[in-house]
Amino acid sequence: MEGIYIGLATCAGVSVILILVNIPLYQGKIKRNNWYGFRTPRTLSSDEIWYPVNKEAALNFIIASVFTL
């Protein structure tokens, strides 16, 4: 029974971390980089592509994380 609570706590913790990591992306605070965000050759080529794509990806991650909670 104890393992179930550890699993639920881990799942909730990961969901909260994903929400917190994706908030700055959704707000457009993260500049183009090779480490953080939705990185493809096309998104890294232009700010006009980077910000809308990362906003949409972050929103999807946030929604999925909320449902996981």
Secondary structure, DSSP 4 states (H G I P E B T S, - for coil): -HHHHHHHHHHHHHHHHHHHHHHHHHHT-PPS-SSSS---HHHHT-HHHHHHHHHHHHHHHHHHHHHH-
